[in-house]
Amino acid sequence: MKSYTFHLIKLLVTLSLSGLCVSQDFDFFYFVQQWPGSYCDTQKSCCYPSTGKPAADFGIHGLWPNYKDGSYPSNCDPDSPFNRNKISDLISSLQKNWPTLACPSSDGVTFWSHEWEKHGTCSESVLNQHAYFATGIKLKKQVNLLQALQSAGIHPDGSSYSLSDIKNAIKESVGYTPFIECNSDESGNSQLYQIYLCVDTSGSDITECPTFPKGKCGSEIEFPTF
């Protein structure tokens, strides 16, 4: 009887540990949106999706589980591959709000598949595949970055703007401090590329970021046209 009990406990511990590997804990999400003009205005350039040129608006890059120490889990569940059929009702909204700009041009499925399998599977304890993408779309509608910037006189017209003014405009609108990521245009100038906001582990509410990614922008950065 003791031997049976021991093996039963051992089995339960093993199953528990295997479950932890699938449903990783995490501390918050980074909700990341990118400016398409900055993605395209690089030496690498871009390709418009097969559905046509996206709107001149920020597009979702991803919803990424992260830890407070700056590290993050990835590819948490190889047994949960991306399945287009699970998000069939979201496709048109994803094409609008979560478009791909990678070359060669595509319908977005490769991009979404990467985001789900690398990042989304690490949030399965709270969001299944459909909820993961639906949450990203909901957050984008909740946070209108372009409107926040334009209301502060910051426009995607190729001009340079103060990094502090960009941060303040977003904080004034959203209520929380963003992280601004820059990249370089074809001439090597720093430009507004991605904006990070933090979201609680339920995916419901924007929160103050416990930590920011590494990297920095210049004090003045371009906001290119698209």
VOGU-3710 file (C-alpha; in Angstrom, 3 decimals, decimal comma):
1> mksytfhlik> 0,000/0,000/0,000  2,861/2,348/0,880  4,495/1,612/-2,485  1,233/2,365/-4,317  0,795/5,632/-2,409  4,377/6,674/-3,145  3,988/6,043/-6,878  0,648/7,869/-6,907  2,193/10,932/-5,252  5,129/10,779/-7,674
11> llvtlslsgl> 2,727/10,665/-10,625  0,712/13,635/-9,322  3,882/15,684/-8,821  5,053/14,858/-12,344  1,704/15,845/-13,836  1,713/19,057/-11,796  5,181/19,990/-13,013  4,287/19,222/-16,623  1,250/21,481/-16,250  3,465/24,302/-15,033
21> cvsqdfdffy> 5,569/23,983/-18,174  2,491/24,499/-20,311  0,814/27,246/-18,261  3,746/29,414/-17,306  3,297/32,080/-14,700  4,040/35,658/-15,731  3,779/39,066/-14,120  2,301/41,321/-16,811  1,887/41,766/-20,560  3,657/44,186/-22,841
31> fvqqwpgsyc> 1,098/45,436/-25,358  3,187/46,596/-28,303  2,032/48,698/-31,240  4,226/49,741/-34,161  4,112/52,642/-36,572  4,042/51,208/-40,138  5,885/54,186/-41,611  8,876/53,433/-39,401  8,769/49,717/-40,189  8,848/50,493/-43,904
41> dtqksccyps> 11,307/53,424/-43,833  14,416/51,346/-43,185  17,101/49,824/-45,375  15,204/46,534/-45,080  11,962/48,145/-46,322  8,610/46,314/-46,109  5,912/44,577/-48,110  2,219/45,388/-47,881  -0,065/42,480/-47,025  -1,955/40,700/-49,784
51> tgkpaadfgi> -5,097/42,506/-48,608  -3,552/45,879/-49,515  -1,760/48,761/-47,815  -2,775/49,086/-44,152  -4,278/52,295/-42,828  -1,943/55,029/-41,615  -2,361/54,017/-38,011  -0,461/52,119/-35,347  -0,788/48,365/-35,770  -0,475/45,669/-33,138
61> hglwpnykdg> 2,853/43,875/-32,969  2,039/41,654/-30,043  0,757/40,958/-26,554  3,753/39,541/-24,715  3,819/37,889/-21,272  6,772/39,176/-19,232  8,429/38,904/-15,847  9,245/41,813/-13,561  12,973/41,065/-13,852  12,834/41,873/-17,575
71> sypsncdpds> 12,953/38,295/-18,837  10,045/36,550/-20,530  8,740/33,057/-21,239  8,454/31,865/-24,828  7,153/28,914/-26,849  5,446/27,499/-23,771  3,178/24,900/-25,362  4,300/23,047/-28,502  1,059/21,058/-28,250  -1,006/24,185/-28,954
81> pfnrnkisdl> -0,140/25,256/-32,519  -1,846/28,181/-34,189  -5,193/27,207/-35,691  -6,783/29,704/-38,058  -10,171/28,049/-37,648  -10,247/29,093/-33,984  -10,138/32,782/-34,922  -12,088/32,731/-38,178  -14,489/35,394/-36,886  -11,546/37,713/-36,085
91> isslqknwpt> -9,680/37,542/-39,399  -10,985/40,768/-40,922  -10,384/42,652/-37,674  -6,866/41,205/-37,399  -6,075/42,242/-40,963  -7,074/45,783/-40,025  -5,611/46,044/-36,527  -2,785/43,465/-36,515  -1,408/43,646/-40,076  1,829/42,124/-41,297
101> lacpssdgvt> 4,448/44,216/-43,130  7,087/41,518/-43,506  8,363/40,421/-46,908  7,242/38,592/-48,908  3,679/39,911/-48,681  1,172/37,542/-47,087  -2,291/37,386/-45,553  -0,976/37,689/-41,978  -1,349/34,055/-40,911  2,421/33,501/-40,600
111> fwshewekhg> 2,747/36,595/-38,396  -0,193/35,674/-36,159  1,020/32,094/-35,915  4,426/33,310/-34,690  2,856/35,636/-32,115  0,573/32,925/-30,752  3,147/30,145/-30,594  5,995/32,256/-29,159  4,028/34,539/-26,830  0,367/33,580/-26,697
121> tcsesvlnqh> 0,956/30,001/-25,543  2,609/31,437/-22,432  -0,680/33,079/-21,437  -2,885/29,993/-21,878  -3,585/29,931/-18,153  -5,801/32,999/-18,719  -6,301/33,383/-22,485  -6,992/30,702/-25,052  -6,081/31,373/-28,684  -9,299/33,184/-29,561
131> ayfatgiklk> -9,239/35,249/-26,367  -5,580/36,137/-26,929  -6,211/37,788/-30,286  -9,560/39,251/-29,246  -7,831/40,848/-26,254  -5,212/42,462/-28,475  -7,919/43,952/-30,687  -9,880/45,181/-27,651  -6,805/46,866/-26,178  -6,034/48,645/-29,447
141> kqvnllqalq> -9,553/50,067/-29,535  -9,140/51,105/-25,912  -5,819/52,870/-26,598  -5,858/55,227/-29,590  -2,187/56,180/-29,821  -2,402/58,175/-33,041  -5,249/60,291/-31,703  -3,350/60,882/-28,457  -0,297/62,123/-30,344  -2,184/64,246/-32,857
151> sagihpdgss> -4,191/65,882/-30,080  -0,844/67,042/-28,695  0,259/68,421/-32,073  2,469/65,430/-32,904  1,762/64,289/-36,458  3,201/61,619/-38,790  4,498/64,216/-41,233  8,222/63,475/-41,252  8,968/66,134/-38,649  11,051/65,583/-35,509
161> yslsdiknai> 9,483/65,774/-32,079  10,711/65,730/-28,516  10,796/62,244/-27,001  9,492/63,674/-23,732  6,563/65,333/-25,549  5,660/62,001/-27,164  5,741/60,180/-23,817  3,757/62,912/-22,091  1,083/62,954/-24,799  0,495/59,230/-24,417
171> kesvgytpfi> 0,567/59,346/-20,622  -1,926/62,220/-20,661  -4,297/60,154/-22,807  -3,800/56,663/-21,388  -2,867/57,482/-17,811  0,338/55,460/-17,760  3,934/55,973/-18,872  4,807/54,233/-22,160  8,128/52,887/-23,342  9,152/54,270/-26,724
181> ecnsdesgns> 11,280/52,154/-29,053  13,083/53,756/-31,980  14,648/52,381/-35,111  16,688/54,045/-37,842  15,456/55,258/-41,215  17,352/54,716/-44,463  19,564/57,702/-43,616  20,303/56,474/-40,107  18,050/58,961/-38,296  16,217/57,893/-35,133
191> qlyqiylcvd> 12,465/57,523/-35,632  9,395/56,550/-33,606  8,934/52,833/-34,139  7,082/50,998/-31,342  5,134/51,989/-28,251  4,907/49,647/-25,271  2,203/49,775/-22,618  1,778/47,306/-19,788  -1,345/45,264/-19,121  -2,328/43,180/-16,094
201> tsgsditecp> -2,201/39,380/-16,244  -5,908/39,110/-17,073  -5,366/41,174/-20,216  -8,061/43,605/-19,055  -6,441/46,771/-17,742  -3,514/49,001/-18,667  -1,126/49,298/-15,716  2,112/51,049/-14,823  5,087/49,103/-16,184  7,196/47,381/-13,511
211> tfpkgkcgse> 10,148/47,403/-15,887  10,975/48,644/-19,371  12,849/46,923/-22,208  16,440/47,885/-22,875  17,201/50,466/-25,531  16,781/54,192/-25,863  15,908/56,897/-28,356  17,473/60,258/-28,963  15,933/63,338/-27,374  14,451/64,296/-30,767
221> iefptf> 12,933/61,628/-33,033  11,211/61,602/-36,391  7,586/60,608/-36,905  7,609/59,515/-40,558  4,724/59,541/-42,989  3,058/56,361/-44,200
//
